[in-house]
């Protein structure tokens, strides 16, 4: 076995981890390079090669595969920086993407905003009305053609859309998941008019019931697909030119990778790839540390992302939310908000302070970078507060200027609010921590769990600077900053140890007791599709595992619960057992006695998740033990740091992580500098370096009073 490389391309930084045949690991962090992010990938590989004492060409020649994840597609969707695309649907159904089933008023919103009815509003449409068009056709719920596609009218619609300059078209027709014949013919017509146009069909991207979610999923995939295809093609060319002999893989929301050659056709599956890489890495580390329940948090340059691990397994979801729109993507459950280190602080018309979702990204970057940015960001606030060293980021490779951060905060935030610069910076820090804490509370409590039963793992470039604060916000008692200096590249580590994961699904509504023959046929067809796709990945696999799932719900309800189904030949007894498991899971989510079996149990969407296992065995090397708990041998300096706007600046010890040893205990307030990040330990908390080099922070927080939840201890 040669090297395995994981590369996480963020909006601000590109992180990389290489794992050798002996399990040894090295990491790298370098600024991302928009618009050509591939340059940052090559730069990260060059740093890895230098760390290993190899030439770039030698490292790539000895690399079995590169597993690549990017937040650029997700960031583009979150910040609405995507190109206009065309949208074609069935006559009479265009406005469903604007009506949004009323869901647009509350999807992805915290509970207090959902309850504030007078302030609710829908987001703007994801497709301009002039580009959303209808065609004459109709297929019924049984898949029968009721009205044949009017090809002449459809061709004119296609020509009208193309005349407006779009380079991609989403096609989502009513009941196409039951019979895709009209969607497939529309693709042929579109390609006849323009052979180079990117086309996405809902019957391939999201073959599920419910038109609004299917429409929005197909549209978003179309918005990012062409850019992803171009980027991956150019990136693979760069890597091949430098000597890559192995495969290029792309991480998906499902928690596993897919061959780059197939990724663009289902682009929407890649939007949560980076954090799912982090979650996979957390599963690996949690096994070493003995943690069963983990909240994985990644604060990058643009986004804050969070996912759950319960009883040692990632929590999965059949849907996610982006900008109040549902996205049908089988995934590890990951939530994201635009609240990363580069998130811009701004004031609304009422003088209220907000942080994000817009980001300064890598270019021009935060004001302190001195690259032309003038908007204040989280990074600027952290520099003013003394959390970041004035000597620069990335071990000094990224110079930063405090005077520029001060000016940005003074002109945009402090003076309009009548605050000092320091008070304004502290307010930005507090808002960042509060809104990330809100997201954590939402995803944990709404999943039926108590945050106090979890440990937070914090990674990403800005995660360690904020993790203790947002942990205290939700009442979590312990935070782990994983793998020491690899913390800010932890998602890249997860990418490197991920498997191939392919998911196929299909809606076929039925009511229990289910017909075993019909159910068996659905699963066998999906399994055959998964196995066929596995063969196309072009990478040797240790084995392939197939997992069956069925989304079920009670009659008269819309919410579905994903439920495992036994492998092999199914009979009435096995299917009755799946229904019983659905009821157990429903009770866990919504409370004992909340189910209503008398309404019937409906099976809606069949799903097969295939896992192509890749054998990667990272070595968690143990750290040398410290002679005593006293960390003074690692003290770098003492400097004024403000971690609480009410207390102001406090002289705070700053430690060099590279000099800390297992058993060292650091009492807050303190800052620990790692070459690629800074870790904050607030006053009243303590941190300890464990035998693997992780920093474990005890928050001792009891400030949050939560309603009684199911324990998962």
Beta strands, then each sheet from edge to edge (+ up, - down):
strand 1: 3-9
strand 2: 13-19
strand 3: 25-31
strand 4: 63-70
strand 5: 86-90
strand 6: 132-135
strand 7: 138-139
strand 8: 145-147
strand 9: 168-171
strand 10: 198-201
strand 11: 247-251
strand 12: 257-259
strand 13: 294-299
strand 14: 304-310
strand 15: 313-314
strand 16: 316-317
strand 17: 320-322
strand 18: 325-327
strand 19: 331-332
strand 20: 334-337
strand 21: 343-347
strand 22: 353-359
strand 23: 455-459
strand 24: 478-481
strand 25: 500-511
strand 26: 543-554
strand 27: 561-565
strand 28: 601-613
strand 29: 635-641
strand 30: 650-656
strand 31: 665-667
strand 32: 670-674
strand 33: 677-681
strand 34: 686-689
strand 35: 695-698
sheet 1: 3+ 2- 1+ 4+ 11+ 12-
sheet 2: 6+ 5+ 9+ 10+
sheet 3: 7+ 8-
sheet 4: 15+ 14- 13+ 23+ 24+ 35- 34+ 31-
sheet 5: 15+ 14- 20+
sheet 6: 16+ 19-
sheet 7: 17+ 18-
sheet 8: 21+ 22-
sheet 9: 25+ 28- 26+ 27-
sheet 10: 29+ 30- 32- 33+
end
